[in-house]
């Protein structure tokens, strides 16, 4: 498979996945609707990086079936990696409709066009948010039938329709469930970049809960590598991509930023959101056994790289809305 469509290519994970695909010699077409869920200047920055890698970009929304159909007719894609999504647990509570129109209808549009174009490989990005209430480490064997946010529910629905199209049309589907992804040029609505910005610029850091909640923070390069490996034939598989060990508490994540920057956090505490999870940790044995994938970036190393990138791009990031 050499001709790949990556949706959500101006996004955090999508852009790095495109870059790595291009480095590996794939012909990559990226699409994105460049929505304003968070500051578009960061998306524009990522697209400039993609242009350096000769990744073709088209501004197309996966909810727009007509535009998608034209693209599929023009190209001869070998596989689709669907990384376009509305993300964010708290925001999904406020505006659930758009989460379902993008994450479910958009996924369905792509699957229908895979059938029409006889594309046999489909990779779907999903989320560890589905594991709420399950014991850790989170295993793909868990039924995850009780999502506690519209975001998680929409991803569960996208997984379900992907299985349906695998069953009906023999599309080879790999679903990758991401655990908290962070790194350079990350999303400004997520805690890692928000925390770095607040600490570096001496601003108050908003912390929901007491900070003892922990996350399976996973560095972006590791996630992108795992996503590319998911192009391998699988039939139908759901595979966790996470660090898989030593979850980091929010307090310790903040401490690592403080140590790297030499600055002290100013913390404002807010009530824990009931749609959030207290702890996440992936069982990644399946990823290793089926894909030969395992993460290589330790938390302190990844945090240091992200802080270094922030300082290198400080003028851009100072103007970003968080």
N, C-alpha and C positions, 0 to 999 in steps of 0.2 A: 504494500500500500504506500503510494508516494504522493497522492494528491488529496490533501486533507482540508476539510472545512472546520474552522474553529469559531464557534459562536461566542459572543462576549469577549471579543479579542482586545477591547480597550479596557477590560476589567483587570483586576489584580492578578488572578490566577491565569486568566486567558492570555494576557500579554506575555507573561513569562513562558507559558506553554508554547505559544507561537514562536518566540525567540529560540527556544531549544529545538523545536521541530525544524526550524530553518537551519540551525547549526548542524543538525543531523542529515540534512540534504533533502528534506521533504519540500514539496511545493505546497505552500500554505496560503489559503484565503481566509481572512478574518472578517467577521461582520459584527456590528454592534450598533445599538440605537443611540448611544451617547446620551442616555437620560441623565437628569440632574438629581438623582437620588443623593449623590454627594458631588462635591465640587468638580466640574468638568475639566478644570485646568489640569488635574492629575491624570485624567484620561487622555487629554491632549499630549501630555508629557509622555505617556506610555506609547501612544501612536507614533510619536517622533522616534522613539527607540525601535519600534517595529519597522519603520521605513528604512532604517539603517541596515536591517536584515533582509530587505527586499520582500517583506511580507505584503501581499496585496490586501488592501482594505476597502470594504464597501460599507457605507452606512445603511444598514438594513435591520429592521426590527423582526425578531422571530415570530411576532404576532401577526405580521403582514404576510399572509400566505401567497398573495399574488407576486410580491417582490421576491420572496423566497423561491417561488416556482421558476421565475425568470433566471435566477442565479443558478439553480440546479440544472436548468436546460442549457445554460451557457457553459457550464463546467462539467467535467467528468470526474466527480469526486469518488475516491475509493472508500472514504470513511468520514463520519461526522463526529466531532467532539463537541458536545453541547455544554458549554460553560456559561451561557447566558442565563441569568436568573435575577429575580428580585430577592435580595438577601437581607437579613436583619430580623431578629426575633421581635424586638420591641416595635419596630416600625410596622411589622405585619399585623400587629394587633390594631393599630390605628387605621390601616388601609388594606384590609385583607383582599379586596377585589382584585387589585392589580397583581397581587402575588399569584393568584390562580390564573389570571389571564396570561401572564408571562410564563410562569413555571409549569403550568399544566397545558394550556392551549398552545403555547409556543412549542413545547416538547412534542405535542401531538402533530403539529404542523410539520415538524422536521421528520418525524417517523413516517407520516404519510408520503412525504417526498422521497424518503429513502426507498419506500416500496415502489413508487412510480419510476424512480431512477435506477432501481435494482442495486442499491447500495447495501452491502451486507454487514457493515460494521458500524455500530453506534455506541459511543461512550457518553454516559450521562453523569454529571456532577450532582451528588446528593450531599447529605449532611449528617453529622453526628448528633444533631438536635433531635433526631428520631429516637435516640436511646434513653430519653428521659424516663426515670423511674426504674431502669434496669441496673443490676449490679455490675460493678466494674471488675475486670476490663470488659468493655463493650464488645460483644461478639456478633458477627453477621447472622448467627443462628437465632438471635432474639427476634420475636415476632414484630416488635415495634408497631403495635396496632393502636396506640393511644398517644398520638402527638399532642403536645400541650401549647402549641402556637400555630397560627395560620401558616407561618413560614414552613414549619415542619410538616404540617398537613399537606401543603401544596407539593412538597418534595416527595412525600409518600405517594401522592396521587401520580406524580410524574414517574416514579419507579413502577407503579402498578400498570400504567398504560404502556410503558416500555416492555414489561413482561408480556403484555397482551400481544404486542406487535412481534415480539420474538416467537411467541406461540403460534400465531396465525400465519406469519410470513417468513419465519425462519431467519429473522435478522439476528446477527450475533451481537449481543448486548452485554456490555460491562458497565456496571454502576459503581462509581467510586464515592464512598462516603468520607468527606473531608472532616478532619478535626482542626481546631482553631489554627488558621493559617496566618502567618505574619511574615514580614520581611520588608525590604526596600520598596518604596512606591506602593505600599499597602493601602488599604481602605482607611480614610480618615475618620470613618464612623466607628471603627473597631478600636478596642482598648490599646493595643500595642502602639500604634502611631499617635493616638490621642495622648497617651501617657508621655511618650517621648516629647511631643510638642509642648505639653504643659510644663514638664520638668525643665526642659531646655530654656523655654521662654519665661519661666518664673510665674506661670499662671496657675490658678486653682485647678486641681485635678478632680473630676467628679468620679466617685467610687460608689457603686451600688452594692450594698452589703458591707460586711466587715473586712473583706479582702482575703478571708481564709478559704473561699471557694477556689478550686484549682481547675486548670485546663491542660489538655494535651496539646500544648503549643507546638506547631509543626512548621518548619521553615519552608518558605516558598519554593526554593530550588528542589527540595526533596519532593514536594507535592507535584510540581510540574513533571519531574522524572517519572513518578508513579503514574501520572495521567497518561503519559506517552506509552509507557509499558502496557497500559490497559488496552492498547490497540491490538494486542495479541488475541488470537482466536480463543473464545471462552465458552461459546454456547450462550448461556445466561448466567452471569455471576454478579454478586454484590460483594465489594471488597473495601475494607477499611484502609484509609491512608492517614496515618497519624504517627506520632513519635512512638507510642506503644509502651512507654515506661516513664517513670518519674514525672508525673504531672506537676506542673509548677503552680504554686498559689499566686493569686494576684498580688499579694503583698511582696512575695519574693521576686516577682517580675518587676515590680516597681523598684525594689531594692537594687536589682541588677542594673536598671537604667540609672539610678542614682550613682552607683559605683562607677559606671562607665562615663557619665557626664561630669561627675564631681559636684552635682547639684542636688539639693534636697527638695523632695516633692511637697507641695502644699495641697493637702487632701481635704476635700469636702465630701462628707458621707451622706448617702441617700439610701432609702429603704431598698432591700433586695427585691428584684422584680420576680413575681411568681412564675413567669414564663421562662426564666433563666434556669440553668442547671447548676447544681452545687459542685459537681465534679465530673470530669470526663477523662477517659483513658481508653485507648484503642487496643483491642487484640489484633495484632497485625500479622499473625502467623499465616493467614490465608494469602496475604499480599506477598509474603516471602515464598510460600510454597508454589503459588500459581504464576507469579510475575517475576520472581527473583528480585523483589524490591524490598529495601529497608532504608530508613532515613539515616543520614550520616552527619547531620548538623546538630550539635548539642545546643541547649537553650542559651547558655551564656555567649556562645559563638554567634548564634543567630541574632541575639539582641545587640551585640557589639557591631555586627555588620549593618544592622538597621539604623543604629544611632550614627554610625559613620556616614551612611548614605544621607541621613537627615542633615547633618552638618554640611555635606557637599552640596545639598540642594536647599539650603536653609532659606534663601530668599523666596524661592517658589513656595516652600512649605509654610513660611510665616504668613503668606497671603491666602492660604487655603482655609476654607470654612470647615470646621470640625463639628 
